[in-house]
Amino acid sequence: MTVVRLFQDQISFRLQPSGLLALGMAVALVLLTLVISLLSGSFELSPQDVWQALQNPLADAQHRLVVWEFRLPRTLVAVFSGALFALSGAMLQNLTRNALADPSLIGISQGAALAVVALIVVFPEFGNEWREVAAFSGSLGVAALIRLVSGEGHSLKFILMGIGVAAFITALTSAMLTYGDIEEAMSALAWLAGSVNSANWSDVRILAIACSVLIVLYLLQSRALSPMALGHETATGLGVPLRRVGRVQLLSAVMAAALATAVVGPLGFVGLLAPHLTRQILRTGPATFLLLTALVGGLLVMIADLAGRVLFDPIQLPAGLVTSLIGAPVFIWLMLRPRPSL
């Protein structure tokens, strides 16, 4: 058993051999999928071409352009955005003690989408530089509204209010798209599909920094995850400051979903599927669970993007469409289970 201690024991957790093995296999699958993604596409590249393009500045200019400006940034954006959606879903599920909680189901992603669509359709002169700010503001506003109306300590009410608010926000977004300028509406629709096609290195930097900061924040909160899953009374008895921890968890979940949505658009069901798949893979401690969930989320979006890019070549399906096609049946299955478990 390995004990990890960081920041003068502010973060400490144990990694069991099974957890280390699962993390190693997840990292290997992510790297393997990254390699396959670099090799796949309408422009054929051999493994030698990709290797030369990655490490040799004097390699074929066209090969370097395809690898460095198109395939590598979109693959990295898929990894980081999937990790953020997955971590957001894991935090929301723990906070609400409801296995069906997900940023795309309770209005957080819809709040970000409404703000960004309003920016594109109503205020196109502001361009893309305010997109992340708009997405975060929209998500935070919706989350605050749902928390205010549902109150603290009512997880089912929080979920139901989120579903209702999400439906209302979706209607507002549709109205903007219907009556807005056709060119701006088409641009917003392309973003709403949830795609990493136009990813660039600026997006990679934003998501990489967000992932690094939020994973540290989540690990700082990991000790409170297990007691909170046992119920508010038990967590209070074990000394967990519920109000402070709950607010931090909600804010961090909103930040993760908002930033990922701002860059790639709404990706449905990633935050729902990744924590459940992680629990099926391994029952482990909260810190290992969070790290593994992030890797599984990144892997899901990478596979969705790769499938949408390769299966119907030269037509490219948005990653958000593929994740929804996979996630909707799983969501129905979870709804039909007698007792969804955390």
Sequence and secondary structure as in RCSB ss.txt:
>XXXX:A:sequence
MTVVRLFQDQISFRLQPSGLLALGMAVALVLLTLVISLLSGSFELSPQDVWQALQNPLADAQHRLVVWEFRLPRT
LVAVFSGALFALSGAMLQNLTRNALADPSLIGISQGAALAVVALIVVFPEFGNEWREVAAFSGSLGVAALIRLVS
GEGHSLKFILMGIGVAAFITALTSAMLTYGDIEEAMSALAWLAGSVNSANWSDVRILAIACSVLIVLYLLQSRAL
SPMALGHETATGLGVPLRRVGRVQLLSAVMAAALATAVVGPLGFVGLLAPHLTRQILRTGPATFLLLTALVGGLL
VMIADLAGRVLFDPIQLPAGLVTSLIGAPVFIWLMLRPRPSL
>XXXX:A:secstr
 EEEEETTTTEEEEE HHHHHHHHHHHHHHHHHHHHHHH SSS   HHHHHHHHH TTS HHHHIIIIIIIHHHH
HHHHHHHHHHHHHHHHHHHHHT TT  TTTSSHHHHHHHHHHHHHHT GGGTTTTHHHHHHHHHHHHHHHHHHHH
 TT HHHHHHHHHHHHHHHHHHHHHHHHHS HHHHHHHHHHHT   TT  HHHHHHHHHHHHHHHHHHHHHHHHH
HHHHT HHHHHHTT  HHHHHHHHHHHHHHHHHHHHHHH   TTHHHHHHHHHHHH    HHHHHHHHHHHHHHH
HHHHHHHHHHTTTTS   HHHHHHHHHHHHHHHHHHSSS   
